[in-house]
Amino acid sequence: MPFQQFVVKVNSRCNLACRYCYMYFAADTGWRRQPVTADAVTLRQIAHRIGEHVTAHGLRALSLVLHGGEPLLTDPAVLGAFAADVRDRAGDGCSVRAAVQTNGVLLTEDKLAVLAEHGITVGLSLDGGLAAHNHQRVDHAGRPAWPAIRRAARLLAEDRHRGSFNGVLSVIDLATDPAEAYASLLALDPPAIDFLLPHGNWSRPPPGLPAPAAAPTPYGDWLCAVFDQWWGADRRRVRVRLFQECLALLLGLPAATEALGLQPFTAVVIETDGGIEQVDSLKSAYEGAAATGLNVFDHSFDQALDHPGVAARQAGTAALADACLSCPLLKVCGGGHYAHRYRAGHGFRNPSVYCADLSRLIRHIADALHRAATP
């Protein structure tokens, strides 16, 4: 499958030091060797390679994610010019959905206006809608980022900026009450919420999951509690990606997600030096886990498709552990997030470290769907 999502690191540094960040506090230290920003020559070459890939595969649509670090450390006008270059090279026959994923601290009215002028929407990363939920989101001096994040959330929720608001990404914190976390996020009025499991694996278990194969399912329980709030509401106020994709897969519909299902993975990351990498979350496994050894100056994205790591991500059931292949939830779970399967000395051919939690959530959603469909 050709790449259809291009995650471009426009800046390799961040103005925050979130304590759980897989980029700066995990196994991989490659960010230290990256240029701070992607220069104009690199951005032009990335746009060229994307256009080349569009032409080679006749793509009708693609996603361009401007990422970091913190992408708003780069002038929004530069981001806009880059998005315009990508659109120009992709041609009229390919729709380019451009978005910036930001922690929101640097978002202002003026910057939002420039992004909107260039057709770039905004995704906001935060861990809940209250200060207590964001206690791990601090700057390099340890000061809380929440006041600035709240200001960004309110700005995006205003009617005049509503069209620019993609939604929020929220990493689950077991110390947070799920009903409170969900209600606080609803109060920010985002169009969508994407709940993320903290990146961990069998060798570096996630917080609160010291014995992943044991009976307790803390993350599954947390998500089930939120699902019940979402599912039981008198009207659906917000899209919750994980729940909607699980429902689609249970109904036999295709769903494109890293967390669930067997759809081929079609995202690629380009670092500030032009290096072509696999998805960032692999950096939580070991040093160099995301590297391909390729770059946009010497290699096409088609060459990246031939990389063994990329091929494994697109191999479907061929990349799964025997335990996954015999599981009745296979087509829905899909083995879980690829990065969460890693075990030192055994690679990625393992069930997800969240296997029990995913089973708990999927079965819970399936039961709710069955009850709703039963006269």
C-alpha positions in Angstrom: 0.0 0.0 0.0 1.4 3.5 -0.8 1.9 6.0 2.0 -1.2 8.2 2.5 -0.2 10.0 5.6 3.0 12.0 5.7 4.1 13.1 9.2 6.7 15.9 8.7 8.9 16.9 11.7 9.2 20.6 11.1 10.9 21.1 14.4 12.8 18.4 16.5 12.6 20.3 19.8 9.8 21.0 22.2 9.0 23.8 24.6 7.5 21.3 27.0 9.0 18.4 28.9 6.0 16.1 29.4 7.1 13.4 31.8 5.7 10.5 29.8 6.9 11.7 26.4 8.1 8.8 24.2 10.2 11.2 22.1 12.4 12.6 24.8 12.1 10.3 27.8 12.0 6.9 26.2 14.5 4.5 24.7 15.6 6.4 21.6 17.8 9.5 21.7 17.9 10.2 18.0 16.3 13.6 18.4 19.5 14.9 19.9 21.2 14.4 16.5 18.6 16.1 14.4 18.7 19.7 13.2 16.4 21.8 15.3 14.3 22.8 12.3 13.8 21.5 8.8 15.3 24.1 6.5 13.8 25.4 3.3 15.9 23.0 1.1 14.7 20.0 3.1 11.0 21.1 3.0 11.2 21.5 -0.8 12.6 18.1 -1.2 10.0 16.5 1.0 7.3 18.2 -1.0 8.9 16.9 -4.2 9.0 13.3 -2.9 5.4 13.5 -1.8 4.3 14.8 -5.2 6.4 12.0 -6.8 4.6 9.4 -4.6 1.2 10.9 -5.5 1.9 10.6 -9.2 3.4 7.1 -9.0 0.3 5.7 -7.2 -2.5 8.0 -8.5 -3.4 9.1 -4.9 -6.7 10.9 -4.7 -6.2 12.1 -1.1 -3.4 12.3 1.5 -2.9 13.6 5.0 -0.1 16.0 5.8 0.7 16.2 9.5 3.0 19.0 10.6 4.6 17.6 13.7 7.6 17.9 16.1 8.7 18.4 18.8 6.4 21.4 18.8 5.6 22.5 15.3 4.6 26.0 16.3 8.2 26.7 17.2 8.4 27.1 13.4 6.8 30.3 11.9 3.2 29.4 10.7 3.9 31.3 7.5 6.7 28.7 6.8 4.3 25.9 7.6 1.7 27.4 5.2 4.2 27.8 2.4 5.2 24.2 2.8 1.6 23.0 2.7 1.0 25.1 -0.4 4.1 23.5 -2.0 2.8 20.0 -1.2 -0.6 20.8 -2.7 0.9 22.3 -5.8 3.1 19.2 -6.4 0.3 16.8 -5.5 -1.9 18.4 -8.2 -5.6 19.1 -8.6 -6.5 15.4 -8.6 -5.3 14.9 -5.0 -6.9 16.4 -2.0 -4.3 17.3 0.7 -5.6 17.5 4.3 -3.0 19.5 6.2 -3.0 19.7 10.0 -0.7 20.8 12.8 -0.5 18.8 16.0 0.4 21.1 18.8 0.6 21.3 22.6 -1.2 24.7 22.2 1.2 26.7 24.4 2.3 28.9 21.5 -1.0 29.1 19.7 -2.3 32.7 19.3 -5.1 34.4 17.4 -2.5 35.6 14.8 -0.9 32.2 14.3 -4.3 30.5 14.0 -5.3 33.0 11.4 -2.2 32.3 9.3 -2.8 28.5 9.6 -6.4 28.9 8.6 -5.4 31.1 5.6 -3.3 28.2 4.3 -6.0 25.5 5.0 -4.2 24.0 8.0 -6.3 22.7 10.8 -5.2 22.2 14.4 -5.1 19.2 16.7 -4.5 19.9 20.4 -2.6 17.6 22.7 -3.7 17.6 26.3 -4.5 15.1 29.1 -7.9 16.2 30.3 -9.8 19.4 30.7 -8.6 20.4 34.2 -5.3 21.5 35.6 -4.9 18.4 37.7 -5.2 16.2 34.6 -2.2 17.9 33.0 0.2 17.7 35.9 2.8 15.9 33.7 2.6 18.7 31.1 5.3 21.1 32.2 8.0 23.2 30.7 11.7 22.7 31.0 11.7 24.6 34.3 8.9 22.4 35.7 6.2 25.1 35.4 2.7 23.9 34.5 1.6 24.4 30.9 -2.1 24.1 31.7 -3.0 27.9 31.7 -1.7 28.3 28.1 -3.2 25.0 27.0 -6.6 26.1 28.4 -6.3 29.4 26.5 -5.6 27.5 23.3 -8.6 25.2 23.8 -10.9 28.1 24.4 -9.6 29.9 21.3 -10.1 26.9 19.1 -13.7 26.4 20.4 -14.8 29.9 19.5 -17.3 29.9 16.6 -15.0 31.8 14.3 -12.3 29.2 14.7 -14.5 26.1 14.8 -13.6 25.0 11.3 -9.9 24.9 12.2 -10.3 22.6 15.3 -9.6 19.0 14.5 -10.0 17.8 18.1 -7.9 16.7 21.0 -5.4 13.9 21.6 -5.5 12.8 25.2 -3.1 10.3 26.8 -4.8 8.1 29.5 -3.7 8.7 33.1 -4.9 6.0 35.4 -4.7 8.5 38.3 -7.5 10.5 36.7 -11.2 9.5 37.2 -12.4 8.5 33.8 -15.9 10.1 34.1 -14.3 13.3 35.3 -11.7 13.3 32.6 -14.3 12.8 29.9 -16.7 15.4 31.3 -13.9 17.9 31.5 -12.9 17.3 27.9 -16.5 17.7 26.8 -16.5 21.1 28.5 -13.8 22.2 26.1 -16.2 21.5 23.3 -13.8 19.7 20.9 -15.3 18.1 17.7 -13.4 14.9 18.4 -11.4 13.1 21.1 -8.7 10.5 20.5 -7.8 8.6 23.7 -4.3 7.2 23.6 -2.8 4.4 25.6 0.6 5.4 27.0 3.4 3.9 24.9 4.9 0.9 26.6 5.9 -2.7 25.8 6.7 -6.0 27.5 10.2 -4.8 28.4 9.1 -1.4 29.5 5.5 -1.8 30.8 3.2 1.2 30.8 2.5 3.0 34.1 0.2 0.9 36.3 0.6 -2.3 34.3 3.5 -4.1 36.0 2.2 -7.5 35.1 0.5 -7.1 31.7 -0.6 -10.7 31.4 -2.3 -10.7 34.8 -6.1 -10.5 35.3 -6.4 -6.7 36.2 -7.2 -4.6 33.2 -6.9 -1.0 34.5 -6.7 0.7 31.0 -9.6 -1.4 29.7 -11.7 -0.6 32.8 -10.9 3.2 32.4 -11.9 3.1 28.7 -15.1 1.1 29.4 -16.1 3.7 32.0 -15.7 6.5 29.4 -17.4 4.4 26.7 -20.5 4.0 28.9 -20.7 7.8 29.3 -20.3 8.4 25.6 -22.7 5.5 24.5 -25.4 6.3 27.0 -25.7 10.0 26.3 -29.0 11.3 25.0 -27.1 12.8 22.0 -23.6 12.2 20.6 -21.8 15.4 21.4 -18.3 14.4 20.2 -16.6 11.8 18.0 -14.4 9.4 20.0 -12.2 7.8 17.4 -11.3 4.6 19.4 -14.9 3.8 20.1 -16.2 4.6 16.6 -13.5 2.5 15.0 -14.1 -0.4 17.4 -17.8 -0.3 16.5 -17.1 -0.2 12.8 -14.8 -3.2 13.0 -17.4 -5.2 15.1 -19.9 -4.4 12.3 -17.4 -5.7 9.6 -16.6 -2.3 8.3 -13.1 -1.1 7.5 -11.4 1.2 10.0 -8.0 2.9 9.6 -6.3 3.1 12.9 -3.0 2.2 14.6 -4.7 0.8 17.6 -7.1 -1.7 16.2 -7.9 -3.7 13.0 -5.9 -5.3 10.3 -5.8 -2.5 7.7 -2.3 -1.9 6.3 -0.5 0.9 8.0 0.1 3.8 5.5 1.9 6.5 7.5 5.5 7.6 7.2 7.6 10.1 9.2 10.1 12.5 7.8 12.6 14.0 10.2 14.1 17.5 10.2 17.2 16.3 8.3 15.0 14.6 5.7 15.5 11.1 7.1 12.6 8.8 6.3 11.4 6.9 9.4 8.7 4.6 10.5 6.2 5.8 13.0 7.5 7.7 16.0 5.9 5.4 18.6 8.6 2.8 17.8 11.1 5.0 19.6 9.6 3.7 22.8 11.0 0.3 22.0 14.8 0.7 21.6 17.4 3.0 20.1 17.0 3.3 16.3 13.8 1.2 16.2 12.1 3.7 13.8 15.1 4.3 11.5 15.2 3.1 7.9 18.6 4.5 6.8 16.8 6.3 4.0 16.4 10.0 3.3 14.4 12.2 0.9 17.5 13.4 -0.9 18.7 10.0 -2.0 15.6 7.8 -1.8 11.9 7.8 -2.9 9.1 6.8 -0.7 8.6 3.7 -2.8 12.0 2.6 -1.6 10.8 3.1 2.0 7.9 0.8 1.2 10.4 -2.0 0.7 12.0 -1.5 4.1 11.5 -4.7 6.2 10.0 -2.7 9.1 7.5 -1.0 6.9 6.6 -4.2 5.2 6.0 -5.8 8.6 3.6 -3.0 9.4 1.6 -3.7 6.2 1.8 -7.5 6.5 -1.5 -8.0 8.4 -1.9 -11.4 10.0 1.6 -12.5 8.7 3.2 -10.2 11.3 1.1 -11.5 14.3 1.9 -13.9 17.1 0.3 -17.3 17.1 -1.7 -16.3 20.2 -3.2 -13.5 18.1 -4.0 -15.7 15.1 -6.1 -18.0 17.3 -7.9 -15.2 19.1 -11.6 -14.7 18.3 -11.1 -10.9 18.5 -8.4 -11.0 15.8 -10.3 -9.0 13.1 -11.2 -6.2 15.6 -8.1 -6.1 17.8 -5.6 -6.8 15.0 -2.9 -7.4 17.5 -3.1 -3.9 18.9 -0.7 -1.1 18.4 2.5 -2.4 16.8 4.9 -0.6 19.2 3.1 -2.1 22.2 4.0 -5.6 21.0 7.8 -5.3 21.5 9.8 -7.5 23.8 13.6 -7.3 24.0 15.1 -10.3 22.3 11.8 -11.3 20.7 11.0 -8.4 18.5 7.4 -7.4 17.7 5.9 -10.7 17.0 4.0 -10.8 20.4 0.5 -9.9 21.5 0.1 -6.3 22.7 1.2 -5.5 26.2 -2.4 -4.2 26.5 -3.8 -7.5 25.3 -6.1 -8.0 28.3 -7.2 -4.4 28.3 -8.1 -4.5 24.6 -10.0 -7.7 25.1 -11.9 -6.1 28.0 -12.8 -3.0 26.0 -13.8 -4.8 22.8 -16.0 -7.3 24.5 -17.6 -4.5 26.5 -18.4 -2.5 23.4 -19.6 -5.6 21.6 -22.0 -6.3 24.5 -23.4 -2.8 24.3 -23.8 -3.1 20.5 -25.6 -6.4 20.9 -28.0 -5.0 23.5 -28.8 -2.0 21.2 -29.5 -4.2 18.2 -31.6 -6.7 20.1 -35.4 -6.0 20.0 
